[in-house]
Amino acid sequence: MTPEVAARLAELNADFYARFGEDFGESRPRLNPGVARILESIPPGAAVIDIGCGDAKVGRRLTARAPRARYLGLDASAALLARAWTLTEGAGVVPGRTLGRLTPGQLPGWPDAMPDVALCALDLLGPDAELVPAGQADWVVAFAVFHHIPGQDRRAAALAQWARWLCPGGHLALSCWQPQRSPRLSRLSRPWAEAGLEDDALEPGDRLIGWQRHGRNGLRYVHAVSPDELDRATTQAGLRIETRFCADGHAGNFSDYVVCKRI
């Protein structure tokens, strides 16, 4: 995939979440079953980085279930982070715990001397991602994020970076949509010409998905990540897959989940 095509796909998704962040958050008021299952595995007191945190549902569930956890939610969407702040502040933080916003420049100090529940606006594909400290997280979670990264090489590089944020023996959990298993998303698939791209510029498994809500229309890029691709990327990142399962959607198989350990 050329840099120009990758930039166009990243721009599509950034524009989508800038325009539809509030609507998107409203359309997903509950945690997916697969996410809830993984959060049950995270022990009290863990330091957790939530990649593409959206409106921070994960943070609210995690800190309610394991109140001593240290949570850092990262997202590039100002609209979703604004929603995250409003909902998290409104839900209240466990007494004695703190909630705060961080700038990228403050990230090297996490988790020490930082809010217990922290949110930060961050382009996960940009240079500021290097400011997240290496080796400090017990868990890194990336739910419904990996499949939005354009290009196999870029996905592998992102996963390797996320793995570096883990302490030795730490865990990384991620989920990937499998749009080919969803009749609804199949109906919403759009031709690449609508994004100004030629079919042969894309990689196998790339899809353009339409969105309709309240009379407004948008487009998102999604990649159907194969088990083989994920196996290669996790191995290259120094991770060992410990658990795999499918969950979510009407048939319970819309997303593939993996839990990996840093080795």
ChimeraX commands (.cxc) that place a marker at each C-alpha (Angstrom):
marker #1 position 0.00,0.00,0.00 radius 0.5
marker #1 position 1.44,3.36,-1.01 radius 0.5
marker #1 position 1.86,6.13,1.57 radius 0.5
marker #1 position -0.66,8.24,-0.35 radius 0.5
marker #1 position -3.36,5.56,-0.17 radius 0.5
marker #1 position -2.64,4.90,3.52 radius 0.5
marker #1 position -2.91,8.62,4.24 radius 0.5
marker #1 position -6.24,8.79,2.40 radius 0.5
marker #1 position -7.65,5.87,4.41 radius 0.5
marker #1 position -6.45,7.35,7.70 radius 0.5
marker #1 position -8.03,10.66,6.68 radius 0.5
marker #1 position -11.35,8.90,5.97 radius 0.5
marker #1 position -11.50,7.43,9.45 radius 0.5
marker #1 position -10.32,10.61,11.17 radius 0.5
marker #1 position -13.02,12.57,9.35 radius 0.5
marker #1 position -15.65,9.97,10.23 radius 0.5
marker #1 position -14.99,10.11,13.98 radius 0.5
marker #1 position -14.67,13.90,13.93 radius 0.5
marker #1 position -18.10,14.23,12.31 radius 0.5
marker #1 position -19.93,11.31,13.91 radius 0.5
marker #1 position -18.17,10.79,17.25 radius 0.5
marker #1 position -21.17,11.72,19.38 radius 0.5
marker #1 position -23.62,9.73,17.24 radius 0.5
marker #1 position -21.26,6.76,17.16 radius 0.5
marker #1 position -20.92,6.77,20.94 radius 0.5
marker #1 position -24.69,7.00,21.39 radius 0.5
marker #1 position -25.19,4.00,19.11 radius 0.5
marker #1 position -22.98,1.83,21.35 radius 0.5
marker #1 position -24.12,2.43,24.95 radius 0.5
marker #1 position -22.91,-0.93,26.30 radius 0.5
marker #1 position -19.67,-2.87,26.30 radius 0.5
marker #1 position -19.50,-5.72,23.83 radius 0.5
marker #1 position -19.58,-9.17,25.46 radius 0.5
marker #1 position -16.03,-9.95,24.34 radius 0.5
marker #1 position -14.71,-6.76,25.92 radius 0.5
marker #1 position -16.51,-7.45,29.19 radius 0.5
marker #1 position -15.02,-10.97,29.24 radius 0.5
marker #1 position -11.48,-9.64,28.94 radius 0.5
marker #1 position -11.96,-6.94,31.57 radius 0.5
marker #1 position -12.84,-9.67,34.07 radius 0.5
marker #1 position -9.26,-10.93,33.65 radius 0.5
marker #1 position -7.59,-7.63,34.59 radius 0.5
marker #1 position -6.55,-7.67,38.26 radius 0.5
marker #1 position -7.05,-4.84,40.75 radius 0.5
marker #1 position -4.25,-2.33,40.73 radius 0.5
marker #1 position -3.22,-2.97,37.12 radius 0.5
marker #1 position -1.91,-0.10,35.00 radius 0.5
marker #1 position -3.98,-0.18,31.80 radius 0.5
marker #1 position -3.64,1.69,28.50 radius 0.5
marker #1 position -6.82,1.76,26.41 radius 0.5
marker #1 position -5.96,2.43,22.74 radius 0.5
marker #1 position -8.75,4.13,20.80 radius 0.5
marker #1 position -10.69,4.50,24.04 radius 0.5
marker #1 position -13.67,6.24,22.43 radius 0.5
marker #1 position -16.03,7.41,25.15 radius 0.5
marker #1 position -14.09,5.42,27.80 radius 0.5
marker #1 position -16.68,2.78,28.58 radius 0.5
marker #1 position -13.77,0.44,29.27 radius 0.5
marker #1 position -12.30,2.87,31.80 radius 0.5
marker #1 position -15.57,3.26,33.67 radius 0.5
marker #1 position -16.19,-0.48,33.85 radius 0.5
marker #1 position -12.60,-1.24,34.79 radius 0.5
marker #1 position -12.30,1.30,37.58 radius 0.5
marker #1 position -15.69,0.33,38.98 radius 0.5
marker #1 position -14.76,-3.37,39.03 radius 0.5
marker #1 position -11.10,-2.89,40.00 radius 0.5
marker #1 position -11.03,0.50,41.72 radius 0.5
marker #1 position -7.28,0.53,42.30 radius 0.5
marker #1 position -6.55,0.20,38.57 radius 0.5
marker #1 position -4.63,3.00,36.82 radius 0.5
marker #1 position -6.28,3.83,33.50 radius 0.5
marker #1 position -5.01,5.83,30.52 radius 0.5
marker #1 position -7.44,6.30,27.62 radius 0.5
marker #1 position -5.97,7.42,24.29 radius 0.5
marker #1 position -7.99,8.57,21.30 radius 0.5
marker #1 position -7.54,10.89,18.33 radius 0.5
marker #1 position -11.20,11.97,18.22 radius 0.5
marker #1 position -11.90,15.20,20.11 radius 0.5
marker #1 position -15.63,14.47,19.87 radius 0.5
marker #1 position -15.33,11.05,21.49 radius 0.5
marker #1 position -12.96,12.33,24.20 radius 0.5
marker #1 position -15.37,15.13,25.05 radius 0.5
marker #1 position -18.10,12.53,25.43 radius 0.5
marker #1 position -15.72,10.37,27.50 radius 0.5
marker #1 position -15.00,13.23,29.88 radius 0.5
marker #1 position -18.67,14.14,30.33 radius 0.5
marker #1 position -19.78,10.55,30.96 radius 0.5
marker #1 position -16.87,9.66,33.22 radius 0.5
marker #1 position -17.15,12.83,35.26 radius 0.5
marker #1 position -20.91,12.31,35.50 radius 0.5
marker #1 position -20.52,8.70,36.63 radius 0.5
marker #1 position -18.26,9.83,39.44 radius 0.5
marker #1 position -14.87,8.48,40.36 radius 0.5
marker #1 position -14.31,6.14,43.28 radius 0.5
marker #1 position -13.71,8.28,46.40 radius 0.5
marker #1 position -10.04,9.01,46.82 radius 0.5
marker #1 position -9.31,8.53,43.13 radius 0.5
marker #1 position -8.60,11.31,40.60 radius 0.5
marker #1 position -9.72,12.07,37.05 radius 0.5
marker #1 position -7.78,14.27,34.68 radius 0.5
marker #1 position -6.83,15.22,31.15 radius 0.5
marker #1 position -3.25,14.82,29.96 radius 0.5
marker #1 position -1.42,16.47,27.10 radius 0.5
marker #1 position 0.91,14.31,24.98 radius 0.5
marker #1 position 3.85,16.07,26.62 radius 0.5
marker #1 position 2.77,14.69,30.02 radius 0.5
marker #1 position 2.62,11.07,28.87 radius 0.5
marker #1 position 6.25,10.18,29.74 radius 0.5
marker #1 position 5.34,10.60,33.42 radius 0.5
marker #1 position 2.48,8.05,33.35 radius 0.5
marker #1 position 1.46,6.30,35.55 radius 0.5
marker #1 position 3.42,7.90,38.41 radius 0.5
marker #1 position 2.13,11.20,39.79 radius 0.5
marker #1 position -0.72,11.18,37.30 radius 0.5
marker #1 position -4.52,11.04,37.64 radius 0.5
marker #1 position -5.78,7.54,38.39 radius 0.5
marker #1 position -8.17,7.86,35.45 radius 0.5
marker #1 position -6.56,9.86,32.65 radius 0.5
marker #1 position -7.64,10.78,29.12 radius 0.5
marker #1 position -5.35,12.08,26.38 radius 0.5
marker #1 position -5.93,13.22,22.80 radius 0.5
marker #1 position -3.34,11.38,20.73 radius 0.5
marker #1 position -2.87,10.48,17.07 radius 0.5
marker #1 position -1.88,6.84,17.49 radius 0.5
marker #1 position -0.23,6.81,14.07 radius 0.5
marker #1 position 1.65,10.08,14.63 radius 0.5
marker #1 position 4.99,10.89,16.26 radius 0.5
marker #1 position 3.43,11.75,19.64 radius 0.5
marker #1 position 2.70,8.04,20.16 radius 0.5
marker #1 position 6.41,7.72,20.94 radius 0.5
marker #1 position 5.78,9.75,24.11 radius 0.5
marker #1 position 3.85,6.91,25.76 radius 0.5
marker #1 position 6.38,5.40,28.19 radius 0.5
marker #1 position 7.76,1.97,27.43 radius 0.5
marker #1 position 7.47,-0.87,29.92 radius 0.5
marker #1 position 4.93,0.74,32.26 radius 0.5
marker #1 position 1.60,-0.94,31.42 radius 0.5
marker #1 position 0.42,-4.22,32.90 radius 0.5
marker #1 position -2.27,-4.37,30.23 radius 0.5
marker #1 position -2.76,-2.69,26.86 radius 0.5
marker #1 position -6.19,-3.09,25.27 radius 0.5
marker #1 position -7.15,-2.14,21.74 radius 0.5
marker #1 position -10.77,-2.95,21.03 radius 0.5
marker #1 position -12.04,-2.35,17.46 radius 0.5
marker #1 position -8.93,-0.33,16.55 radius 0.5
marker #1 position -6.41,-2.59,14.79 radius 0.5
marker #1 position -8.64,-3.12,11.74 radius 0.5
marker #1 position -8.80,0.66,11.13 radius 0.5
marker #1 position -5.01,0.96,10.61 radius 0.5
marker #1 position -4.29,1.07,6.86 radius 0.5
marker #1 position -1.75,-1.35,5.43 radius 0.5
marker #1 position -0.34,-4.62,6.75 radius 0.5
marker #1 position 3.10,-3.14,7.45 radius 0.5
marker #1 position 1.59,-0.24,9.39 radius 0.5
marker #1 position -0.58,-2.56,11.45 radius 0.5
marker #1 position 2.45,-4.67,12.34 radius 0.5
marker #1 position 4.45,-1.58,13.30 radius 0.5
marker #1 position 1.59,-0.28,15.48 radius 0.5
marker #1 position 1.28,-3.61,17.28 radius 0.5
marker #1 position 5.03,-3.69,17.94 radius 0.5
marker #1 position 4.82,-0.20,19.42 radius 0.5
marker #1 position 1.90,-1.15,21.67 radius 0.5
marker #1 position 3.84,-4.20,22.85 radius 0.5
marker #1 position 6.74,-1.97,23.92 radius 0.5
marker #1 position 4.40,-0.15,26.29 radius 0.5
marker #1 position 3.99,-3.37,28.29 radius 0.5
marker #1 position 6.07,-4.34,31.28 radius 0.5
marker #1 position 7.74,-7.77,30.97 radius 0.5
marker #1 position 5.04,-10.41,31.26 radius 0.5
marker #1 position 2.32,-7.84,30.58 radius 0.5
marker #1 position -0.73,-8.60,28.47 radius 0.5
marker #1 position -2.15,-7.07,25.30 radius 0.5
marker #1 position -5.74,-7.72,24.27 radius 0.5
marker #1 position -7.29,-6.67,20.98 radius 0.5
marker #1 position -10.36,-7.27,18.89 radius 0.5
marker #1 position -10.82,-7.12,15.15 radius 0.5
marker #1 position -14.10,-6.88,13.31 radius 0.5
marker #1 position -14.79,-9.52,10.68 radius 0.5
marker #1 position -17.20,-7.60,8.42 radius 0.5
marker #1 position -17.60,-10.54,6.04 radius 0.5
marker #1 position -19.50,-12.32,8.84 radius 0.5
marker #1 position -22.04,-9.51,9.21 radius 0.5
marker #1 position -24.94,-9.33,6.74 radius 0.5
marker #1 position -25.58,-5.75,7.87 radius 0.5
marker #1 position -22.05,-4.56,7.15 radius 0.5
marker #1 position -22.05,-6.46,3.87 radius 0.5
marker #1 position -25.09,-4.43,2.85 radius 0.5
marker #1 position -23.29,-1.23,3.88 radius 0.5
marker #1 position -20.15,-1.95,1.82 radius 0.5
marker #1 position -19.43,0.84,-0.67 radius 0.5
marker #1 position -17.31,0.99,-3.85 radius 0.5
marker #1 position -13.84,2.45,-3.42 radius 0.5
marker #1 position -14.59,5.06,-6.06 radius 0.5
marker #1 position -16.70,6.86,-3.44 radius 0.5
marker #1 position -13.47,7.51,-1.53 radius 0.5
marker #1 position -11.62,8.53,-4.68 radius 0.5
marker #1 position -9.59,5.30,-4.78 radius 0.5
marker #1 position -9.06,2.54,-7.32 radius 0.5
marker #1 position -9.75,-1.06,-6.32 radius 0.5
marker #1 position -6.21,-2.19,-7.16 radius 0.5
marker #1 position -4.74,0.37,-4.73 radius 0.5
marker #1 position -6.09,-1.60,-1.76 radius 0.5
marker #1 position -4.97,-4.80,-0.04 radius 0.5
marker #1 position -7.02,-8.02,0.12 radius 0.5
marker #1 position -9.48,-7.76,2.99 radius 0.5
marker #1 position -9.83,-3.95,2.80 radius 0.5
marker #1 position -13.39,-2.66,2.83 radius 0.5
marker #1 position -15.17,0.66,2.65 radius 0.5
marker #1 position -18.17,0.69,4.98 radius 0.5
marker #1 position -20.99,3.22,4.87 radius 0.5
marker #1 position -22.68,4.74,7.93 radius 0.5
marker #1 position -26.16,6.19,8.17 radius 0.5
marker #1 position -27.71,7.84,11.22 radius 0.5
marker #1 position -30.12,10.74,11.67 radius 0.5
marker #1 position -30.11,11.33,7.91 radius 0.5
marker #1 position -26.32,11.76,7.74 radius 0.5
marker #1 position -23.90,9.57,5.79 radius 0.5
marker #1 position -20.26,8.73,6.31 radius 0.5
marker #1 position -17.57,6.30,5.21 radius 0.5
marker #1 position -15.04,4.23,7.18 radius 0.5
marker #1 position -12.10,2.06,6.21 radius 0.5
marker #1 position -12.01,-1.43,7.77 radius 0.5
marker #1 position -9.65,-4.35,7.17 radius 0.5
marker #1 position -10.67,-7.95,7.80 radius 0.5
marker #1 position -7.58,-9.12,9.69 radius 0.5
marker #1 position -6.83,-12.79,9.02 radius 0.5
marker #1 position -5.56,-15.14,11.75 radius 0.5
marker #1 position -2.35,-15.62,9.75 radius 0.5
marker #1 position -1.66,-11.88,9.64 radius 0.5
marker #1 position -2.30,-11.54,13.36 radius 0.5
marker #1 position -0.05,-14.52,14.13 radius 0.5
marker #1 position 2.82,-12.97,12.18 radius 0.5
marker #1 position 2.36,-9.50,13.70 radius 0.5
marker #1 position 2.19,-10.76,17.29 radius 0.5
marker #1 position 5.27,-12.95,16.84 radius 0.5
marker #1 position 7.23,-10.05,15.32 radius 0.5
marker #1 position 6.17,-7.87,18.26 radius 0.5
marker #1 position 7.51,-10.31,20.84 radius 0.5
marker #1 position 4.05,-11.43,21.92 radius 0.5
marker #1 position 2.65,-14.92,22.48 radius 0.5
marker #1 position -1.07,-15.45,21.92 radius 0.5
marker #1 position -2.54,-17.14,24.99 radius 0.5
marker #1 position -6.26,-16.92,24.27 radius 0.5
marker #1 position -8.42,-16.64,21.14 radius 0.5
marker #1 position -12.17,-16.44,20.91 radius 0.5
marker #1 position -14.99,-14.98,18.83 radius 0.5
marker #1 position -17.76,-12.82,20.27 radius 0.5
marker #1 position -20.21,-9.98,19.62 radius 0.5
marker #1 position -22.94,-9.43,17.07 radius 0.5
marker #1 position -26.18,-11.36,16.65 radius 0.5
marker #1 position -24.34,-14.60,15.86 radius 0.5
marker #1 position -21.67,-14.11,18.52 radius 0.5
marker #1 position -18.84,-14.18,15.97 radius 0.5
marker #1 position -18.55,-10.63,14.63 radius 0.5
marker #1 position -15.18,-9.95,16.30 radius 0.5
marker #1 position -12.04,-12.02,16.72 radius 0.5
marker #1 position -10.34,-11.49,20.10 radius 0.5
marker #1 position -6.83,-12.39,21.19 radius 0.5
marker #1 position -5.04,-11.99,24.50 radius 0.5
marker #1 position -1.25,-11.99,24.21 radius 0.5
marker #1 position 1.61,-12.00,26.70 radius 0.5
marker #1 position 4.85,-10.09,26.25 radius 0.5
marker #1 position 7.70,-12.59,26.18 radius 0.5
marker link #1:1,2 radius 0.2
marker link #1:2,3 radius 0.2
marker link #1:3,4 radius 0.2
marker link #1:4,5 radius 0.2
marker link #1:5,6 radius 0.2
marker link #1:6,7 radius 0.2
marker link #1:7,8 radius 0.2
marker link #1:8,9 radius 0.2
marker link #1:9,10 radius 0.2
marker link #1:10,11 radius 0.2
marker link #1:11,12 radius 0.2
marker link #1:12,13 radius 0.2
marker link #1:13,14 radius 0.2
marker link #1:14,15 radius 0.2
marker link #1:15,16 radius 0.2
marker link #1:16,17 radius 0.2
marker link #1:17,18 radius 0.2
marker link #1:18,19 radius 0.2
marker link #1:19,20 radius 0.2
marker link #1:20,21 radius 0.2
marker link #1:21,22 radius 0.2
marker link #1:22,23 radius 0.2
marker link #1:23,24 radius 0.2
marker link #1:24,25 radius 0.2
marker link #1:25,26 radius 0.2
marker link #1:26,27 radius 0.2
marker link #1:27,28 radius 0.2
marker link #1:28,29 radius 0.2
marker link #1:29,30 radius 0.2
marker link #1:30,31 radius 0.2
marker link #1:31,32 radius 0.2
marker link #1:32,33 radius 0.2
marker link #1:33,34 radius 0.2
marker link #1:34,35 radius 0.2
marker link #1:35,36 radius 0.2
marker link #1:36,37 radius 0.2
marker link #1:37,38 radius 0.2
marker link #1:38,39 radius 0.2
marker link #1:39,40 radius 0.2
marker link #1:40,41 radius 0.2
marker link #1:41,42 radius 0.2
marker link #1:42,43 radius 0.2
marker link #1:43,44 radius 0.2
marker link #1:44,45 radius 0.2
marker link #1:45,46 radius 0.2
marker link #1:46,47 radius 0.2
marker link #1:47,48 radius 0.2
marker link #1:48,49 radius 0.2
marker link #1:49,50 radius 0.2
marker link #1:50,51 radius 0.2
marker link #1:51,52 radius 0.2
marker link #1:52,53 radius 0.2
marker link #1:53,54 radius 0.2
marker link #1:54,55 radius 0.2
marker link #1:55,56 radius 0.2
marker link #1:56,57 radius 0.2
marker link #1:57,58 radius 0.2
marker link #1:58,59 radius 0.2
marker link #1:59,60 radius 0.2
marker link #1:60,61 radius 0.2
marker link #1:61,62 radius 0.2
marker link #1:62,63 radius 0.2
marker link #1:63,64 radius 0.2
marker link #1:64,65 radius 0.2
marker link #1:65,66 radius 0.2
marker link #1:66,67 radius 0.2
marker link #1:67,68 radius 0.2
marker link #1:68,69 radius 0.2
marker link #1:69,70 radius 0.2
marker link #1:70,71 radius 0.2
marker link #1:71,72 radius 0.2
marker link #1:72,73 radius 0.2
marker link #1:73,74 radius 0.2
marker link #1:74,75 radius 0.2
marker link #1:75,76 radius 0.2
marker link #1:76,77 radius 0.2
marker link #1:77,78 radius 0.2
marker link #1:78,79 radius 0.2
marker link #1:79,80 radius 0.2
marker link #1:80,81 radius 0.2
marker link #1:81,82 radius 0.2
marker link #1:82,83 radius 0.2
marker link #1:83,84 radius 0.2
marker link #1:84,85 radius 0.2
marker link #1:85,86 radius 0.2
marker link #1:86,87 radius 0.2
marker link #1:87,88 radius 0.2
marker link #1:88,89 radius 0.2
marker link #1:89,90 radius 0.2
marker link #1:90,91 radius 0.2
marker link #1:91,92 radius 0.2
marker link #1:92,93 radius 0.2
marker link #1:93,94 radius 0.2
marker link #1:94,95 radius 0.2
marker link #1:95,96 radius 0.2
marker link #1:96,97 radius 0.2
marker link #1:97,98 radius 0.2
marker link #1:98,99 radius 0.2
marker link #1:99,100 radius 0.2
marker link #1:100,101 radius 0.2
marker link #1:101,102 radius 0.2
marker link #1:102,103 radius 0.2
marker link #1:103,104 radius 0.2
marker link #1:104,105 radius 0.2
marker link #1:105,106 radius 0.2
marker link #1:106,107 radius 0.2
marker link #1:107,108 radius 0.2
marker link #1:108,109 radius 0.2
marker link #1:109,110 radius 0.2
marker link #1:110,111 radius 0.2
marker link #1:111,112 radius 0.2
marker link #1:112,113 radius 0.2
marker link #1:113,114 radius 0.2
marker link #1:114,115 radius 0.2
marker link #1:115,116 radius 0.2
marker link #1:116,117 radius 0.2
marker link #1:117,118 radius 0.2
marker link #1:118,119 radius 0.2
marker link #1:119,120 radius 0.2
marker link #1:120,121 radius 0.2
marker link #1:121,122 radius 0.2
marker link #1:122,123 radius 0.2
marker link #1:123,124 radius 0.2
marker link #1:124,125 radius 0.2
marker link #1:125,126 radius 0.2
marker link #1:126,127 radius 0.2
marker link #1:127,128 radius 0.2
marker link #1:128,129 radius 0.2
marker link #1:129,130 radius 0.2
marker link #1:130,131 radius 0.2
marker link #1:131,132 radius 0.2
marker link #1:132,133 radius 0.2
marker link #1:133,134 radius 0.2
marker link #1:134,135 radius 0.2
marker link #1:135,136 radius 0.2
marker link #1:136,137 radius 0.2
marker link #1:137,138 radius 0.2
marker link #1:138,139 radius 0.2
marker link #1:139,140 radius 0.2
marker link #1:140,141 radius 0.2
marker link #1:141,142 radius 0.2
marker link #1:142,143 radius 0.2
marker link #1:143,144 radius 0.2
marker link #1:144,145 radius 0.2
marker link #1:145,146 radius 0.2
marker link #1:146,147 radius 0.2
marker link #1:147,148 radius 0.2
marker link #1:148,149 radius 0.2
marker link #1:149,150 radius 0.2
marker link #1:150,151 radius 0.2
marker link #1:151,152 radius 0.2
marker link #1:152,153 radius 0.2
marker link #1:153,154 radius 0.2
marker link #1:154,155 radius 0.2
marker link #1:155,156 radius 0.2
marker link #1:156,157 radius 0.2
marker link #1:157,158 radius 0.2
marker link #1:158,159 radius 0.2
marker link #1:159,160 radius 0.2
marker link #1:160,161 radius 0.2
marker link #1:161,162 radius 0.2
marker link #1:162,163 radius 0.2
marker link #1:163,164 radius 0.2
marker link #1:164,165 radius 0.2
marker link #1:165,166 radius 0.2
marker link #1:166,167 radius 0.2
marker link #1:167,168 radius 0.2
marker link #1:168,169 radius 0.2
marker link #1:169,170 radius 0.2
marker link #1:170,171 radius 0.2
marker link #1:171,172 radius 0.2
marker link #1:172,173 radius 0.2
marker link #1:173,174 radius 0.2
marker link #1:174,175 radius 0.2
marker link #1:175,176 radius 0.2
marker link #1:176,177 radius 0.2
marker link #1:177,178 radius 0.2
marker link #1:178,179 radius 0.2
marker link #1:179,180 radius 0.2
marker link #1:180,181 radius 0.2
marker link #1:181,182 radius 0.2
marker link #1:182,183 radius 0.2
marker link #1:183,184 radius 0.2
marker link #1:184,185 radius 0.2
marker link #1:185,186 radius 0.2
marker link #1:186,187 radius 0.2
marker link #1:187,188 radius 0.2
marker link #1:188,189 radius 0.2
marker link #1:189,190 radius 0.2
marker link #1:190,191 radius 0.2
marker link #1:191,192 radius 0.2
marker link #1:192,193 radius 0.2
marker link #1:193,194 radius 0.2
marker link #1:194,195 radius 0.2
marker link #1:195,196 radius 0.2
marker link #1:196,197 radius 0.2
marker link #1:197,198 radius 0.2
marker link #1:198,199 radius 0.2
marker link #1:199,200 radius 0.2
marker link #1:200,201 radius 0.2
marker link #1:201,202 radius 0.2
marker link #1:202,203 radius 0.2
marker link #1:203,204 radius 0.2
marker link #1:204,205 radius 0.2
marker link #1:205,206 radius 0.2
marker link #1:206,207 radius 0.2
marker link #1:207,208 radius 0.2
marker link #1:208,209 radius 0.2
marker link #1:209,210 radius 0.2
marker link #1:210,211 radius 0.2
marker link #1:211,212 radius 0.2
marker link #1:212,213 radius 0.2
marker link #1:213,214 radius 0.2
marker link #1:214,215 radius 0.2
marker link #1:215,216 radius 0.2
marker link #1:216,217 radius 0.2
marker link #1:217,218 radius 0.2
marker link #1:218,219 radius 0.2
marker link #1:219,220 radius 0.2
marker link #1:220,221 radius 0.2
marker link #1:221,222 radius 0.2
marker link #1:222,223 radius 0.2
marker link #1:223,224 radius 0.2
marker link #1:224,225 radius 0.2
marker link #1:225,226 radius 0.2
marker link #1:226,227 radius 0.2
marker link #1:227,228 radius 0.2
marker link #1:228,229 radius 0.2
marker link #1:229,230 radius 0.2
marker link #1:230,231 radius 0.2
marker link #1:231,232 radius 0.2
marker link #1:232,233 radius 0.2
marker link #1:233,234 radius 0.2
marker link #1:234,235 radius 0.2
marker link #1:235,236 radius 0.2
marker link #1:236,237 radius 0.2
marker link #1:237,238 radius 0.2
marker link #1:238,239 radius 0.2
marker link #1:239,240 radius 0.2
marker link #1:240,241 radius 0.2
marker link #1:241,242 radius 0.2
marker link #1:242,243 radius 0.2
marker link #1:243,244 radius 0.2
marker link #1:244,245 radius 0.2
marker link #1:245,246 radius 0.2
marker link #1:246,247 radius 0.2
marker link #1:247,248 radius 0.2
marker link #1:248,249 radius 0.2
marker link #1:249,250 radius 0.2
marker link #1:250,251 radius 0.2
marker link #1:251,252 radius 0.2
marker link #1:252,253 radius 0.2
marker link #1:253,254 radius 0.2
marker link #1:254,255 radius 0.2
marker link #1:255,256 radius 0.2
marker link #1:256,257 radius 0.2
marker link #1:257,258 radius 0.2
marker link #1:258,259 radius 0.2
marker link #1:259,260 radius 0.2
marker link #1:260,261 radius 0.2
marker link #1:261,262 radius 0.2
marker link #1:262,263 radius 0.2
view
